[in-house]
Amino acid sequence: MKPVLSILLSFVSALSVFCVQKGSSSEKHFKNSYEEAVPDTFVIAFYNVENLFDLNLDGTEYQEYKVGFSNWDSIMQKQKLANIADVISAAGAHIVTLCEIENKNALSDLIVKLKENNIHYPHSAIADTPFTTVTCPAVISKFPVKEVRTFPVKLSDKAVSRNILEADITIDTTVLKLFVNHWPSKHHPESWRLETAKILLSRIQQLPSGTDYIILGDLNSDYDEYVKLKTMGMDNTDGLTGINHVLKTLNPEKTAKPLLFTENDFQCFPGVFHYNLWLELPYYERMSHFYKGNRQTPDNVLLPRSMYDSTGISYCDNSFEVFTWNGKLLKHKRPFRWEFRWQKNGKRHVGNGFSDHLPILARFKKGKFTPDTCGKQQHYPVSSLPLSGDIIDFELTDEGLVACNNSVEILRDTVNPSEGKYCLAIRQRPVSSNITIARKVFQLKKTGVSNISFDFLGSGKISFRTREAGKKWVYFNSPEFTESKSARYKEFNIPEWKRINLRCENIQSKDMEFEIRSGKGYPVHIYLDNIKY
């Protein structure tokens, strides 16, 4: 009788997973077996697993995940499943929200692999309807999933994006609502992400006041997207972003420079606003993805004021972290992604690596919010220094200066600031050709004659250049940085702060492109601070 009973229990277990996906609860089946006692605190994770596919050919797969068209086979799929399951097992979250899961089959395969690790997530849901997309958002949970809704994202008559998943999680007798997202990528303009954010906000505005909910997902938007939007060439929305403006992660006060919304702001401003947990980490730890030399934060957790009240579910203050598995998920200080080898007939799976994103974790509890109870970090708001006239200190922002290739690292530096607490450090290893290493689009305050000035020190072979859209570049070459019609790369070493002034004449548009270029064969190590324009 024991083998029969075992088979029956396995059947009930598998059946309950699919029931949850349709919005019913499987609590009865697991109350005494797989579910743990409700802990005092619990962890929620988000993880973009970078294309977890099954072995079926449904017609929507990427070429490298088509069985028979690549080396994606049972061996490779088992290895990918094992690697992702190992990460989730090590993270130890009670609820794991996911994206880039192909379908129900792939999600079930992952749940089975986790069971082999003796890690049980008996409840799950996936947003595979109403639109069929290549990959989907999903959730696996140790707690029952009470109800599931999915919201279609239609961007035009011909374009749809991944559905938004809404999952109600029952924690003891309390319901926590999760919105799991995977917004359109940056192959598309900001208007696509703006529209997706509006669909999400429309649903949030329908919720009763005080509803406990969390927004999680790969929003393909940095926490400070509004600063970088124009520089990255994504701005077709007059500077508006889905994450900052639609979901309201900006402080509504009118200041010379917009500031991000903080936890304390919930006490000052009524209505729907969200606090982005990236602000709890120091600047140098803010990274879950790496692209073209830029440390990016597309994976986000946004919290409403209900996570900071005295009822229901509350956030454990300062518990947010990027999970690196003690560095195992990093390779050369970047996410250790699932690796491919390029061949003439396309990409071939190697079988090493995990994902091009890092998991992010946060801890929650039942009951009253208490400041600074669970985390080890202190708060790191975007602005801890006052604005002074037109001076924009790098403690406020990195000014949207973005790296242009993987040889570059842009970071804040606390050793050589000219004013304030931080300056911006730019480092580049030697390269074989003259290239642009960093750029920014400045929005000048006036036309005619204007200036971009900043404090500067460092060494290398560089040339600054500026241009108004549609016009020719104007160069400012080291070491004197005087105006020129072409680039010249001379070695320089400026050990003490020097004020650089780039004069922009006959300006008809307020948008001014600014680039830092480096000469071949020489490392660059420079600092900028105290920008004025």
GIWOWO-V951032 format. One record per run of one state. SS is the DSSP state (H for helix, E for strand, L for the rest). FROM is the first residue (numbers start at 1). TO is the last residue. If there is no record, write none. Layout:
ss=SS from=FROM to=TO
ss=SS from=FROM to=TO
This chain:
ss=L from=1 to=1
ss=H from=2 to=21
ss=L from=22 to=26
ss=H from=27 to=30
ss=L from=31 to=40
ss=E from=41 to=52
ss=L from=53 to=62
ss=H from=63 to=65
ss=L from=66 to=66
ss=E from=67 to=67
ss=L from=68 to=69
ss=E from=70 to=70
ss=L from=71 to=73
ss=H from=74 to=91
ss=L from=92 to=94
ss=E from=95 to=101
ss=L from=102 to=103
ss=H from=104 to=116
ss=L from=117 to=122
ss=E from=123 to=126
ss=L from=127 to=135
ss=E from=136 to=141
ss=L from=142 to=143
ss=E from=144 to=154
ss=L from=155 to=159
ss=E from=160 to=171
ss=L from=172 to=173
ss=E from=174 to=182
ss=L from=183 to=189
ss=H from=190 to=204
ss=L from=205 to=212
ss=E from=213 to=218
ss=L from=219 to=224
ss=H from=225 to=228
ss=L from=229 to=241
ss=H from=242 to=246
ss=L from=247 to=249
ss=E from=250 to=250
ss=L from=251 to=259
ss=E from=260 to=260
ss=L from=261 to=262
ss=H from=263 to=267
ss=L from=268 to=274
ss=E from=275 to=276
ss=H from=277 to=280
ss=L from=281 to=282
ss=H from=283 to=285
ss=L from=286 to=288
ss=E from=289 to=291
ss=L from=292 to=293
ss=E from=294 to=296
ss=L from=297 to=298
ss=E from=299 to=303
ss=L from=304 to=304
ss=H from=305 to=308
ss=L from=309 to=312
ss=E from=313 to=315
ss=L from=316 to=320
ss=E from=321 to=323
ss=L from=324 to=329
ss=E from=330 to=331
ss=L from=332 to=333
ss=E from=334 to=335
ss=L from=336 to=339
ss=E from=340 to=343
ss=L from=344 to=345
ss=E from=346 to=349
ss=L from=350 to=356
ss=E from=357 to=357
ss=L from=358 to=358
ss=E from=359 to=366
ss=L from=367 to=387
ss=E from=388 to=388
ss=L from=389 to=390
ss=E from=391 to=392
ss=L from=393 to=401
ss=E from=402 to=403
ss=L from=404 to=407
ss=E from=408 to=413
ss=L from=414 to=422
ss=E from=423 to=428
ss=L from=429 to=434
ss=E from=435 to=443
ss=L from=444 to=447
ss=E from=448 to=460
ss=L from=461 to=461
ss=E from=462 to=468
ss=L from=469 to=473
ss=E from=474 to=477
ss=L from=478 to=481
ss=E from=482 to=484
ss=L from=485 to=491
ss=E from=492 to=507
ss=L from=508 to=510
ss=E from=511 to=518
ss=L from=519 to=523
ss=E from=524 to=532
ss=L from=533 to=533
